[in-house]
Amino acid sequence: MKKVLVPTDFTAFAQNALLVAAQIARKSGAEIILLHANERVSAALPVSEYYYYDKSVEDEFTASAIEKMEETIRNATNNPQ
C-alpha cells in the first residue's frame, strides 16, 4: 500500500478514522492524503430579476475549511498513536 486517502468533514468520527488510517500508514509505510471537499456556497440575493452574488461568503467558508484542515493536520501529527 502506497497511499491512504482519508476524507474528513472535521467531525469526531473523521478524526478517529484519521487516527486509524495513521496507524495503518505507519505499519505499511504508506503516505496519508487528507481530503476535504468544500461545497460551493451559494449566497445569491434576488434583486428584481437579477441575483447579487457575494463572493466574500464563499471566501469565508473556504478560509474556515483551510483553518480546520490545518488544525486537523497539527492534531494528527502531535498525536502519534
mmCIF file of the N, C-alpha and C atoms, coordinates in Angstrom:
data_MODEL
# 
_entry.id   MODEL 
# 
loop_
_atom_site.group_PDB 
_atom_site.id 
_atom_site.type_symbol 
_atom_site.label_atom_id 
_atom_site.label_alt_id 
_atom_site.label_comp_id 
_atom_site.label_asym_id 
_atom_site.label_entity_id 
_atom_site.label_seq_id 
_atom_site.pdbx_PDB_ins_code 
_atom_site.Cartn_x 
_atom_site.Cartn_y 
_atom_site.Cartn_z 
_atom_site.occupancy 
_atom_site.B_iso_or_equiv 
_atom_site.pdbx_formal_charge 
_atom_site.auth_seq_id 
_atom_site.auth_comp_id 
_atom_site.auth_asym_id 
_atom_site.auth_atom_id 
_atom_site.pdbx_PDB_model_num 
ATOM 1   N N  . MET A 1 1  ? 0.861   -1.172 0.000   1.00 0.00 ? 1  MET A N  1 
ATOM 2   C CA . MET A 1 1  ? 0.000   0.000  0.000   1.00 0.00 ? 1  MET A CA 1 
ATOM 3   C C  . MET A 1 1  ? 0.905   1.232  0.000   1.00 0.00 ? 1  MET A C  1 
ATOM 4   N N  . LYS A 1 2  ? 0.660   2.139  -0.943  1.00 0.00 ? 2  LYS A N  1 
ATOM 5   C CA . LYS A 1 2  ? 1.493   3.321  -1.049  1.00 0.00 ? 2  LYS A CA 1 
ATOM 6   C C  . LYS A 1 2  ? 0.843   4.563  -0.463  1.00 0.00 ? 2  LYS A C  1 
ATOM 7   N N  . LYS A 1 3  ? -0.490  4.668  -0.611  1.00 0.00 ? 3  LYS A N  1 
ATOM 8   C CA . LYS A 1 3  ? -1.201  5.863  -0.157  1.00 0.00 ? 3  LYS A CA 1 
ATOM 9   C C  . LYS A 1 3  ? -2.511  5.462  0.490   1.00 0.00 ? 3  LYS A C  1 
ATOM 10  N N  . VAL A 1 4  ? -2.909  6.248  1.500   1.00 0.00 ? 4  VAL A N  1 
ATOM 11  C CA . VAL A 1 4  ? -4.195  6.044  2.166   1.00 0.00 ? 4  VAL A CA 1 
ATOM 12  C C  . VAL A 1 4  ? -4.951  7.366  2.048   1.00 0.00 ? 4  VAL A C  1 
ATOM 13  N N  . LEU A 1 5  ? -6.094  7.341  1.366   1.00 0.00 ? 5  LEU A N  1 
ATOM 14  C CA . LEU A 1 5  ? -6.922  8.528  1.209   1.00 0.00 ? 5  LEU A CA 1 
ATOM 15  C C  . LEU A 1 5  ? -7.892  8.595  2.385   1.00 0.00 ? 5  LEU A C  1 
ATOM 16  N N  . VAL A 1 6  ? -7.859  9.711  3.105   1.00 0.00 ? 6  VAL A N  1 
ATOM 17  C CA . VAL A 1 6  ? -8.711  9.874  4.280   1.00 0.00 ? 6  VAL A CA 1 
ATOM 18  C C  . VAL A 1 6  ? -9.583  11.116 4.091   1.00 0.00 ? 6  VAL A C  1 
ATOM 19  N N  . PRO A 1 7  ? -10.870 10.922 3.782   1.00 0.00 ? 7  PRO A N  1 
ATOM 20  C CA . PRO A 1 7  ? -11.762 12.081 3.683   1.00 0.00 ? 7  PRO A CA 1 
ATOM 21  C C  . PRO A 1 7  ? -12.123 12.573 5.077   1.00 0.00 ? 7  PRO A C  1 
ATOM 22  N N  . THR A 1 8  ? -12.337 13.874 5.216   1.00 0.00 ? 8  THR A N  1 
ATOM 23  C CA . THR A 1 8  ? -12.717 14.410 6.520   1.00 0.00 ? 8  THR A CA 1 
ATOM 24  C C  . THR A 1 8  ? -13.787 15.473 6.376   1.00 0.00 ? 8  THR A C  1 
ATOM 25  N N  . ASP A 1 9  ? -14.687 15.487 7.358   1.00 0.00 ? 9  ASP A N  1 
ATOM 26  C CA . ASP A 1 9  ? -15.658 16.570 7.486   1.00 0.00 ? 9  ASP A CA 1 
ATOM 27  C C  . ASP A 1 9  ? -15.460 17.268 8.830   1.00 0.00 ? 9  ASP A C  1 
ATOM 28  N N  . PHE A 1 10 ? -14.315 16.976 9.455   1.00 0.00 ? 10 PHE A N  1 
ATOM 29  C CA . PHE A 1 10 ? -13.864 17.587 10.711  1.00 0.00 ? 10 PHE A CA 1 
ATOM 30  C C  . PHE A 1 10 ? -14.678 17.166 11.927  1.00 0.00 ? 10 PHE A C  1 
ATOM 31  N N  . THR A 1 11 ? -15.447 16.083 11.822  1.00 0.00 ? 11 THR A N  1 
ATOM 32  C CA . THR A 1 11 ? -16.193 15.579 12.974  1.00 0.00 ? 11 THR A CA 1 
ATOM 33  C C  . THR A 1 11 ? -15.292 14.662 13.805  1.00 0.00 ? 11 THR A C  1 
ATOM 34  N N  . ALA A 1 12 ? -15.772 14.286 14.968  1.00 0.00 ? 12 ALA A N  1 
ATOM 35  C CA . ALA A 1 12 ? -15.034 13.346 15.820  1.00 0.00 ? 12 ALA A CA 1 
ATOM 36  C C  . ALA A 1 12 ? -14.873 11.998 15.118  1.00 0.00 ? 12 ALA A C  1 
ATOM 37  N N  . PHE A 1 13 ? -15.883 11.574 14.359  1.00 0.00 ? 13 PHE A N  1 
ATOM 38  C CA . PHE A 1 13 ? -15.794 10.312 13.621  1.00 0.00 ? 13 PHE A CA 1 
ATOM 39  C C  . PHE A 1 13 ? -14.662 10.361 12.601  1.00 0.00 ? 13 PHE A C  1 
ATOM 40  N N  . ALA A 1 14 ? -14.557 11.481 11.902  1.00 0.00 ? 14 ALA A N  1 
ATOM 41  C CA . ALA A 1 14 ? -13.497 11.639 10.900  1.00 0.00 ? 14 ALA A CA 1 
ATOM 42  C C  . ALA A 1 14 ? -12.132 11.682 11.577  1.00 0.00 ? 14 ALA A C  1 
ATOM 43  N N  . GLN A 1 15 ? -12.050 12.299 12.733  1.00 0.00 ? 15 GLN A N  1 
ATOM 44  C CA . GLN A 1 15 ? -10.784 12.348 13.465  1.00 0.00 ? 15 GLN A CA 1 
ATOM 45  C C  . GLN A 1 15 ? -10.349 10.939 13.882  1.00 0.00 ? 15 GLN A C  1 
ATOM 46  N N  . ASN A 1 16 ? -11.305 10.136 14.333  1.00 0.00 ? 16 ASN A N  1 
ATOM 47  C CA . ASN A 1 16 ? -10.995 8.747  14.696  1.00 0.00 ? 16 ASN A CA 1 
ATOM 48  C C  . ASN A 1 16 ? -10.551 7.952  13.466  1.00 0.00 ? 16 ASN A C  1 
ATOM 49  N N  . ALA A 1 17 ? -11.209 8.179  12.336  1.00 0.00 ? 17 ALA A N  1 
ATOM 50  C CA . ALA A 1 17 ? -10.820 7.493  11.103  1.00 0.00 ? 17 ALA A CA 1 
ATOM 51  C C  . ALA A 1 17 ? -9.399  7.874  10.701  1.00 0.00 ? 17 ALA A C  1 
ATOM 52  N N  . LEU A 1 18 ? -9.037  9.132  10.906  1.00 0.00 ? 18 LEU A N  1 
ATOM 53  C CA . LEU A 1 18 ? -7.684  9.581  10.590  1.00 0.00 ? 18 LEU A CA 1 
ATOM 54  C C  . LEU A 1 18 ? -6.658  8.895  11.486  1.00 0.00 ? 18 LEU A C  1 
ATOM 55  N N  . LEU A 1 19 ? -6.984  8.728  12.750  1.00 0.00 ? 19 LEU A N  1 
ATOM 56  C CA . LEU A 1 19 ? -6.059  8.046  13.668  1.00 0.00 ? 19 LEU A CA 1 
ATOM 57  C C  . LEU A 1 19 ? -5.856  6.588  13.249  1.00 0.00 ? 19 LEU A C  1 
ATOM 58  N N  . VAL A 1 20 ? -6.933  5.921  12.842  1.00 0.00 ? 20 VAL A N  1 
ATOM 59  C CA . VAL A 1 20 ? -6.819  4.533  12.369  1.00 0.00 ? 20 VAL A CA 1 
ATOM 60  C C  . VAL A 1 20 ? -5.997  4.486  11.082  1.00 0.00 ? 20 VAL A C  1 
ATOM 61  N N  . ALA A 1 21 ? -6.268  5.414  10.177  1.00 0.00 ? 21 ALA A N  1 
ATOM 62  C CA . ALA A 1 21 ? -5.513  5.466  8.920   1.00 0.00 ? 21 ALA A CA 1 
ATOM 63  C C  . ALA A 1 21 ? -4.032  5.723  9.190   1.00 0.00 ? 21 ALA A C  1 
ATOM 64  N N  . ALA A 1 22 ? -3.742  6.546  10.183  1.00 0.00 ? 22 ALA A N  1 
ATOM 65  C CA . ALA A 1 22 ? -2.345  6.830  10.529  1.00 0.00 ? 22 ALA A CA 1 
ATOM 66  C C  . ALA A 1 22 ? -1.641  5.570  11.022  1.00 0.00 ? 22 ALA A C  1 
ATOM 67  N N  . GLN A 1 23 ? -2.353  4.767  11.803  1.00 0.00 ? 23 GLN A N  1 
ATOM 68  C CA . GLN A 1 23 ? -1.764  3.508  12.274  1.00 0.00 ? 23 GLN A CA 1 
ATOM 69  C C  . GLN A 1 23 ? -1.482  2.574  11.103  1.00 0.00 ? 23 GLN A C  1 
ATOM 70  N N  . ILE A 1 24 ? -2.426  2.485  10.189  1.00 0.00 ? 24 ILE A N  1 
ATOM 71  C CA . ILE A 1 24 ? -2.245  1.627  9.008   1.00 0.00 ? 24 ILE A CA 1 
ATOM 72  C C  . ILE A 1 24 ? -1.079  2.137  8.169   1.00 0.00 ? 24 ILE A C  1 
ATOM 73  N N  . ALA A 1 25 ? -1.039  3.437  7.952   1.00 0.00 ? 25 ALA A N  1 
ATOM 74  C CA . ALA A 1 25 ? 0.026   4.018  7.136   1.00 0.00 ? 25 ALA A CA 1 
ATOM 75  C C  . ALA A 1 25 ? 1.393   3.818  7.781   1.00 0.00 ? 25 ALA A C  1 
ATOM 76  N N  . ARG A 1 26 ? 1.444   3.960  9.086   1.00 0.00 ? 26 ARG A N  1 
ATOM 77  C CA . ARG A 1 26 ? 2.714   3.790  9.802   1.00 0.00 ? 26 ARG A CA 1 
ATOM 78  C C  . ARG A 1 26 ? 3.235   2.355  9.655   1.00 0.00 ? 26 ARG A C  1 
ATOM 79  N N  . LYS A 1 27 ? 2.337   1.380  9.778   1.00 0.00 ? 27 LYS A N  1 
ATOM 80  C CA . LYS A 1 27 ? 2.726   -0.029 9.685   1.00 0.00 ? 27 LYS A CA 1 
ATOM 81  C C  . LYS A 1 27 ? 3.118   -0.428 8.266   1.00 0.00 ? 27 LYS A C  1 
ATOM 82  N N  . SER A 1 28 ? 2.488   0.193  7.277   1.00 0.00 ? 28 SER A N  1 
ATOM 83  C CA . SER A 1 28 ? 2.742   -0.200 5.888   1.00 0.00 ? 28 SER A CA 1 
ATOM 84  C C  . SER A 1 28 ? 3.699   0.745  5.168   1.00 0.00 ? 28 SER A C  1 
ATOM 85  N N  . GLY A 1 29 ? 4.062   1.842  5.824   1.00 0.00 ? 29 GLY A N  1 
ATOM 86  C CA . GLY A 1 29 ? 4.942   2.815  5.187   1.00 0.00 ? 29 GLY A CA 1 
ATOM 87  C C  . GLY A 1 29 ? 4.241   3.657  4.136   1.00 0.00 ? 29 GLY A C  1 
ATOM 88  N N  . ALA A 1 30 ? 2.923   3.736  4.226   1.00 0.00 ? 30 ALA A N  1 
ATOM 89  C CA . ALA A 1 30 ? 2.142   4.485  3.234   1.00 0.00 ? 30 ALA A CA 1 
ATOM 90  C C  . ALA A 1 30 ? 2.079   5.967  3.593   1.00 0.00 ? 30 ALA A C  1 
ATOM 91  N N  . GLU A 1 31 ? 1.741   6.751  2.597   1.00 0.00 ? 31 GLU A N  1 
ATOM 92  C CA . GLU A 1 31 ? 1.539   8.187  2.741   1.00 0.00 ? 31 GLU A CA 1 
ATOM 93  C C  . GLU A 1 31 ? 0.050   8.437  2.942   1.00 0.00 ? 31 GLU A C  1 
ATOM 94  N N  . ILE A 1 32 ? -0.299  9.377  3.818   1.00 0.00 ? 32 ILE A N  1 
ATOM 95  C CA . ILE A 1 32 ? -1.703  9.736  4.024   1.00 0.00 ? 32 ILE A CA 1 
ATOM 96  C C  . ILE A 1 32 ? -2.023  10.963 3.180   1.00 0.00 ? 32 ILE A C  1 
ATOM 97  N N  . ILE A 1 33 ? -3.132  10.875 2.467   1.00 0.00 ? 33 ILE A N  1 
ATOM 98  C CA . ILE A 1 33 ? -3.658  12.026 1.739   1.00 0.00 ? 33 ILE A CA 1 
ATOM 99  C C  . ILE A 1 33 ? -4.970  12.388 2.417   1.00 0.00 ? 33 ILE A C  1 
ATOM 100 N N  . LEU A 1 34 ? -5.022  13.562 3.015   1.00 0.00 ? 34 LEU A N  1 
ATOM 101 C CA . LEU A 1 34 ? -6.203  14.033 3.724   1.00 0.00 ? 34 LEU A CA 1 
ATOM 102 C C  . LEU A 1 34 ? -7.026  14.892 2.778   1.00 0.00 ? 34 LEU A C  1 
ATOM 103 N N  . LEU A 1 35 ? -8.327  14.596 2.668   1.00 0.00 ? 35 LEU A N  1 
ATOM 104 C CA . LEU A 1 35 ? -9.196  15.260 1.703   1.00 0.00 ? 35 LEU A CA 1 
ATOM 105 C C  . LEU A 1 35 ? -10.412 15.854 2.396   1.00 0.00 ? 35 LEU A C  1 
ATOM 106 N N  . HIS A 1 36 ? -10.680 17.109 2.096   1.00 0.00 ? 36 HIS A N  1 
ATOM 107 C CA . HIS A 1 36 ? -11.940 17.739 2.494   1.00 0.00 ? 36 HIS A CA 1 
ATOM 108 C C  . HIS A 1 36 ? -12.509 18.427 1.267   1.00 0.00 ? 36 HIS A C  1 
ATOM 109 N N  . ALA A 1 37 ? -13.709 18.053 0.884   1.00 0.00 ? 37 ALA A N  1 
ATOM 110 C CA . ALA A 1 37 ? -14.372 18.688 -0.252  1.00 0.00 ? 37 ALA A CA 1 
ATOM 111 C C  . ALA A 1 37 ? -15.242 19.813 0.282   1.00 0.00 ? 37 ALA A C  1 
ATOM 112 N N  . ASN A 1 38 ? -14.895 21.015 -0.096  1.00 0.00 ? 38 ASN A N  1 
ATOM 113 C CA . ASN A 1 38 ? -15.621 22.188 0.366   1.00 0.00 ? 38 ASN A CA 1 
ATOM 114 C C  . ASN A 1 38 ? -16.725 22.508 -0.634  1.00 0.00 ? 38 ASN A C  1 
ATOM 115 N N  . GLU A 1 39 ? -17.962 22.290 -0.222  1.00 0.00 ? 39 GLU A N  1 
ATOM 116 C CA . GLU A 1 39 ? -19.093 22.536 -1.110  1.00 0.00 ? 39 GLU A CA 1 
ATOM 117 C C  . GLU A 1 39 ? -19.190 24.020 -1.436  1.00 0.00 ? 39 GLU A C  1 
ATOM 118 N N  . ARG A 1 40 ? -19.432 24.302 -2.669  1.00 0.00 ? 40 ARG A N  1 
ATOM 119 C CA . ARG A 1 40 ? -19.549 25.702 -3.082  1.00 0.00 ? 40 ARG A CA 1 
ATOM 120 C C  . ARG A 1 40 ? -20.793 26.307 -2.452  1.00 0.00 ? 40 ARG A C  1 
ATOM 121 N N  . VAL A 1 41 ? -20.605 27.446 -1.843  1.00 0.00 ? 41 VAL A N  1 
ATOM 122 C CA . VAL A 1 41 ? -21.697 28.115 -1.142  1.00 0.00 ? 41 VAL A CA 1 
ATOM 123 C C  . VAL A 1 41 ? -22.344 29.115 -2.089  1.00 0.00 ? 41 VAL A C  1 
ATOM 124 N N  . SER A 1 42 ? -23.638 29.039 -2.170  1.00 0.00 ? 42 SER A N  1 
ATOM 125 C CA . SER A 1 42 ? -24.356 29.993 -2.999  1.00 0.00 ? 42 SER A CA 1 
ATOM 126 C C  . SER A 1 42 ? -25.003 31.019 -2.090  1.00 0.00 ? 42 SER A C  1 
ATOM 127 N N  . ALA A 1 43 ? -24.529 32.227 -2.184  1.00 0.00 ? 43 ALA A N  1 
ATOM 128 C CA . ALA A 1 43 ? -25.077 33.313 -1.367  1.00 0.00 ? 43 ALA A CA 1 
ATOM 129 C C  . ALA A 1 43 ? -25.604 34.392 -2.299  1.00 0.00 ? 43 ALA A C  1 
ATOM 130 N N  . ALA A 1 44 ? -26.581 34.025 -3.076  1.00 0.00 ? 44 ALA A N  1 
ATOM 131 C CA . ALA A 1 44 ? -27.141 34.957 -4.044  1.00 0.00 ? 44 ALA A CA 1 
ATOM 132 C C  . ALA A 1 44 ? -28.431 35.546 -3.488  1.00 0.00 ? 44 ALA A C  1 
ATOM 133 N N  . LEU A 1 45 ? -28.565 36.831 -3.633  1.00 0.00 ? 45 LEU A N  1 
ATOM 134 C CA . LEU A 1 45 ? -29.765 37.514 -3.164  1.00 0.00 ? 45 LEU A CA 1 
ATOM 135 C C  . LEU A 1 45 ? -30.551 38.017 -4.371  1.00 0.00 ? 45 LEU A C  1 
ATOM 136 N N  . PRO A 1 46 ? -31.850 37.746 -4.385  1.00 0.00 ? 46 PRO A N  1 
ATOM 137 C CA . PRO A 1 46 ? -32.636 38.223 -5.526  1.00 0.00 ? 46 PRO A CA 1 
ATOM 138 C C  . PRO A 1 46 ? -32.779 39.745 -5.491  1.00 0.00 ? 46 PRO A C  1 
ATOM 139 N N  . VAL A 1 47 ? -32.425 40.362 -6.582  1.00 0.00 ? 47 VAL A N  1 
ATOM 140 C CA . VAL A 1 47 ? -32.607 41.808 -6.744  1.00 0.00 ? 47 VAL A CA 1 
ATOM 141 C C  . VAL A 1 47 ? -33.339 41.987 -8.069  1.00 0.00 ? 47 VAL A C  1 
ATOM 142 N N  . SER A 1 48 ? -34.614 42.227 -7.992  1.00 0.00 ? 48 SER A N  1 
ATOM 143 C CA . SER A 1 48 ? -35.512 42.241 -9.145  1.00 0.00 ? 48 SER A CA 1 
ATOM 144 C C  . SER A 1 48 ? -35.365 40.922 -9.906  1.00 0.00 ? 48 SER A C  1 
ATOM 145 N N  . GLU A 1 49 ? -35.136 40.947 -11.204 1.00 0.00 ? 49 GLU A N  1 
ATOM 146 C CA . GLU A 1 49 ? -34.992 39.687 -11.943 1.00 0.00 ? 49 GLU A CA 1 
ATOM 147 C C  . GLU A 1 49 ? -33.554 39.200 -11.977 1.00 0.00 ? 49 GLU A C  1 
ATOM 148 N N  . TYR A 1 50 ? -32.628 39.907 -11.324 1.00 0.00 ? 50 TYR A N  1 
ATOM 149 C CA . TYR A 1 50 ? -31.216 39.532 -11.270 1.00 0.00 ? 50 TYR A CA 1 
ATOM 150 C C  . TYR A 1 50 ? -30.840 39.068 -9.869  1.00 0.00 ? 50 TYR A C  1 
ATOM 151 N N  . TYR A 1 51 ? -29.715 38.401 -9.775  1.00 0.00 ? 51 TYR A N  1 
ATOM 152 C CA . TYR A 1 51 ? -29.228 37.959 -8.470  1.00 0.00 ? 51 TYR A CA 1 
ATOM 153 C C  . TYR A 1 51 ? -27.900 38.635 -8.178  1.00 0.00 ? 51 TYR A C  1 
ATOM 154 N N  . TYR A 1 52 ? -27.717 38.988 -6.923  1.00 0.00 ? 52 TYR A N  1 
ATOM 155 C CA . TYR A 1 52 ? -26.457 39.570 -6.468  1.00 0.00 ? 52 TYR A CA 1 
ATOM 156 C C  . TYR A 1 52 ? -25.665 38.469 -5.775  1.00 0.00 ? 52 TYR A C  1 
ATOM 157 N N  . TYR A 1 53 ? -24.442 38.224 -6.227  1.00 0.00 ? 53 TYR A N  1 
ATOM 158 C CA . TYR A 1 53 ? -23.588 37.173 -5.661  1.00 0.00 ? 53 TYR A CA 1 
ATOM 159 C C  . TYR A 1 53 ? -22.498 37.822 -4.821  1.00 0.00 ? 53 TYR A C  1 
ATOM 160 N N  . ASP A 1 54 ? -22.396 37.402 -3.569  1.00 0.00 ? 54 ASP A N  1 
ATOM 161 C CA . ASP A 1 54 ? -21.381 37.942 -2.659  1.00 0.00 ? 54 ASP A CA 1 
ATOM 162 C C  . ASP A 1 54 ? -20.283 36.894 -2.479  1.00 0.00 ? 54 ASP A C  1 
ATOM 163 N N  . LYS A 1 55 ? -19.170 37.068 -3.177  1.00 0.00 ? 55 LYS A N  1 
ATOM 164 C CA . LYS A 1 55 ? -18.063 36.113 -3.129  1.00 0.00 ? 55 LYS A CA 1 
ATOM 165 C C  . LYS A 1 55 ? -17.422 36.048 -1.745  1.00 0.00 ? 55 LYS A C  1 
ATOM 166 N N  . SER A 1 56 ? -17.574 37.069 -0.939  1.00 0.00 ? 56 SER A N  1 
ATOM 167 C CA . SER A 1 56 ? -16.947 37.071 0.391   1.00 0.00 ? 56 SER A CA 1 
ATOM 168 C C  . SER A 1 56 ? -17.502 35.952 1.270   1.00 0.00 ? 56 SER A C  1 
ATOM 169 N N  . VAL A 1 57 ? -18.751 35.559 1.066   1.00 0.00 ? 57 VAL A N  1 
ATOM 170 C CA . VAL A 1 57 ? -19.336 34.459 1.846   1.00 0.00 ? 57 VAL A CA 1 
ATOM 171 C C  . VAL A 1 57 ? -18.617 33.157 1.506   1.00 0.00 ? 57 VAL A C  1 
ATOM 172 N N  . GLU A 1 58 ? -18.421 32.900 0.220   1.00 0.00 ? 58 GLU A N  1 
ATOM 173 C CA . GLU A 1 58 ? -17.695 31.704 -0.198  1.00 0.00 ? 58 GLU A CA 1 
ATOM 174 C C  . GLU A 1 58 ? -16.253 31.742 0.310   1.00 0.00 ? 58 GLU A C  1 
ATOM 175 N N  . ASP A 1 59 ? -15.632 32.901 0.251   1.00 0.00 ? 59 ASP A N  1 
ATOM 176 C CA . ASP A 1 59 ? -14.256 33.047 0.734   1.00 0.00 ? 59 ASP A CA 1 
ATOM 177 C C  . ASP A 1 59 ? -14.151 32.738 2.231   1.00 0.00 ? 59 ASP A C  1 
ATOM 178 N N  . GLU A 1 60 ? -15.152 33.154 3.009   1.00 0.00 ? 60 GLU A N  1 
ATOM 179 C CA . GLU A 1 60 ? -15.168 32.866 4.450   1.00 0.00 ? 60 GLU A CA 1 
ATOM 180 C C  . GLU A 1 60 ? -15.270 31.367 4.703   1.00 0.00 ? 60 GLU A C  1 
ATOM 181 N N  . PHE A 1 61 ? -16.128 30.681 3.963   1.00 0.00 ? 61 PHE A N  1 
ATOM 182 C CA . PHE A 1 61 ? -16.266 29.231 4.117   1.00 0.00 ? 61 PHE A CA 1 
ATOM 183 C C  . PHE A 1 61 ? -14.967 28.519 3.754   1.00 0.00 ? 61 PHE A C  1 
ATOM 184 N N  . THR A 1 62 ? -14.334 28.967 2.678   1.00 0.00 ? 62 THR A N  1 
ATOM 185 C CA . THR A 1 62 ? -13.076 28.363 2.248   1.00 0.00 ? 62 THR A CA 1 
ATOM 186 C C  . THR A 1 62 ? -11.987 28.599 3.278   1.00 0.00 ? 62 THR A C  1 
ATOM 187 N N  . ALA A 1 63 ? -11.886 29.810 3.791   1.00 0.00 ? 63 ALA A N  1 
ATOM 188 C CA . ALA A 1 63 ? -10.879 30.120 4.810   1.00 0.00 ? 63 ALA A CA 1 
ATOM 189 C C  . ALA A 1 63 ? -11.108 29.286 6.065   1.00 0.00 ? 63 ALA A C  1 
ATOM 190 N N  . SER A 1 64 ? -12.357 29.102 6.445   1.00 0.00 ? 64 SER A N  1 
ATOM 191 C CA . SER A 1 64 ? -12.684 28.284 7.611   1.00 0.00 ? 64 SER A CA 1 
ATOM 192 C C  . SER A 1 64 ? -12.280 26.826 7.390   1.00 0.00 ? 64 SER A C  1 
ATOM 193 N N  . ALA A 1 65 ? -12.542 26.308 6.189   1.00 0.00 ? 65 ALA A N  1 
ATOM 194 C CA . ALA A 1 65 ? -12.171 24.921 5.881   1.00 0.00 ? 65 ALA A CA 1 
ATOM 195 C C  . ALA A 1 65 ? -10.658 24.742 5.900   1.00 0.00 ? 65 ALA A C  1 
ATOM 196 N N  . ILE A 1 66 ? -9.918  25.711 5.381   1.00 0.00 ? 66 ILE A N  1 
ATOM 197 C CA . ILE A 1 66 ? -8.455  25.640 5.395   1.00 0.00 ? 66 ILE A CA 1 
ATOM 198 C C  . ILE A 1 66 ? -7.945  25.648 6.822   1.00 0.00 ? 66 ILE A C  1 
ATOM 199 N N  . GLU A 1 67 ? -8.508  26.505 7.658   1.00 0.00 ? 67 GLU A N  1 
ATOM 200 C CA . GLU A 1 67 ? -8.106  26.579 9.066   1.00 0.00 ? 67 GLU A CA 1 
ATOM 201 C C  . GLU A 1 67 ? -8.370  25.249 9.783   1.00 0.00 ? 67 GLU A C  1 
ATOM 202 N N  . LYS A 1 68 ? -9.539  24.655 9.539   1.00 0.00 ? 68 LYS A N  1 
ATOM 203 C CA . LYS A 1 68 ? -9.874  23.369 10.158  1.00 0.00 ? 68 LYS A CA 1 
ATOM 204 C C  . LYS A 1 68 ? -8.952  22.258 9.653   1.00 0.00 ? 68 LYS A C  1 
ATOM 205 N N  . MET A 1 69 ? -8.606  22.294 8.365   1.00 0.00 ? 69 MET A N  1 
ATOM 206 C CA . MET A 1 69 ? -7.708  21.288 7.804   1.00 0.00 ? 69 MET A CA 1 
ATOM 207 C C  . MET A 1 69 ? -6.332  21.398 8.455   1.00 0.00 ? 69 MET A C  1 
ATOM 208 N N  . GLU A 1 70 ? -5.825  22.624 8.580   1.00 0.00 ? 70 GLU A N  1 
ATOM 209 C CA . GLU A 1 70 ? -4.521  22.822 9.218   1.00 0.00 ? 70 GLU A CA 1 
ATOM 210 C C  . GLU A 1 70 ? -4.538  22.352 10.669  1.00 0.00 ? 70 GLU A C  1 
ATOM 211 N N  . GLU A 1 71 ? -5.634  22.620 11.380  1.00 0.00 ? 71 GLU A N  1 
ATOM 212 C CA . GLU A 1 71 ? -5.767  22.163 12.768  1.00 0.00 ? 71 GLU A CA 1 
ATOM 213 C C  . GLU A 1 71 ? -5.808  20.639 12.837  1.00 0.00 ? 71 GLU A C  1 
ATOM 214 N N  . THR A 1 72 ? -6.528  20.014 11.915  1.00 0.00 ? 72 THR A N  1 
ATOM 215 C CA . THR A 1 72 ? -6.607  18.555 11.864  1.00 0.00 ? 72 THR A CA 1 
ATOM 216 C C  . THR A 1 72 ? -5.227  17.949 11.634  1.00 0.00 ? 72 THR A C  1 
ATOM 217 N N  . ILE A 1 73 ? -4.458  18.529 10.734  1.00 0.00 ? 73 ILE A N  1 
ATOM 218 C CA . ILE A 1 73 ? -3.112  18.031 10.454  1.00 0.00 ? 73 ILE A CA 1 
ATOM 219 C C  . ILE A 1 73 ? -2.214  18.214 11.667  1.00 0.00 ? 73 ILE A C  1 
ATOM 220 N N  . ARG A 1 74 ? -2.295  19.388 12.317  1.00 0.00 ? 74 ARG A N  1 
ATOM 221 C CA . ARG A 1 74 ? -1.497  19.621 13.541  1.00 0.00 ? 74 ARG A CA 1 
ATOM 222 C C  . ARG A 1 74 ? -1.846  18.597 14.619  1.00 0.00 ? 74 ARG A C  1 
ATOM 223 N N  . ASN A 1 75 ? -3.128  18.370 14.835  1.00 0.00 ? 75 ASN A N  1 
ATOM 224 C CA . ASN A 1 75 ? -3.565  17.410 15.855  1.00 0.00 ? 75 ASN A CA 1 
ATOM 225 C C  . ASN A 1 75 ? -3.088  16.001 15.532  1.00 0.00 ? 75 ASN A C  1 
ATOM 226 N N  . ALA A 1 76 ? -3.158  15.638 14.261  1.00 0.00 ? 76 ALA A N  1 
ATOM 227 C CA . ALA A 1 76 ? -2.743  14.279 13.857  1.00 0.00 ? 76 ALA A CA 1 
ATOM 228 C C  . ALA A 1 76 ? -1.243  14.095 14.018  1.00 0.00 ? 76 ALA A C  1 
ATOM 229 N N  . THR A 1 77 ? -0.468  15.102 13.694  1.00 0.00 ? 77 THR A N  1 
ATOM 230 C CA . THR A 1 77 ? 0.992   14.970 13.792  1.00 0.00 ? 77 THR A CA 1 
ATOM 231 C C  . THR A 1 77 ? 1.486   15.091 15.222  1.00 0.00 ? 77 THR A C  1 
ATOM 232 N N  . ASN A 1 78 ? 0.683   15.691 16.093  1.00 0.00 ? 78 ASN A N  1 
ATOM 233 C CA . ASN A 1 78 ? 1.062   15.806 17.508  1.00 0.00 ? 78 ASN A CA 1 
ATOM 234 C C  . ASN A 1 78 ? 0.483   14.687 18.348  1.00 0.00 ? 78 ASN A C  1 
ATOM 235 N N  . ASN A 1 79 ? -0.183  13.731 17.710  1.00 0.00 ? 79 ASN A N  1 
ATOM 236 C CA . ASN A 1 79 ? -0.849  12.649 18.433  1.00 0.00 ? 79 ASN A CA 1 
ATOM 237 C C  . ASN A 1 79 ? -0.433  11.294 17.871  1.00 0.00 ? 79 ASN A C  1 
ATOM 238 N N  . PRO A 1 80 ? 0.860   10.962 17.964  1.00 0.00 ? 80 PRO A N  1 
ATOM 239 C CA . PRO A 1 80 ? 1.278   9.651  17.426  1.00 0.00 ? 80 PRO A CA 1 
ATOM 240 C C  . PRO A 1 80 ? 0.787   8.518  18.296  1.00 0.00 ? 80 PRO A C  1 
ATOM 241 N N  . GLN A 1 81 ? -0.053  7.650  17.735  1.00 0.00 ? 81 GLN A N  1 
ATOM 242 C CA . GLN A 1 81 ? -0.567  6.507  18.499  1.00 0.00 ? 81 GLN A CA 1 
ATOM 243 C C  . GLN A 1 81 ? -0.119  5.222  17.871  1.00 0.00 ? 81 GLN A C  1 
# 
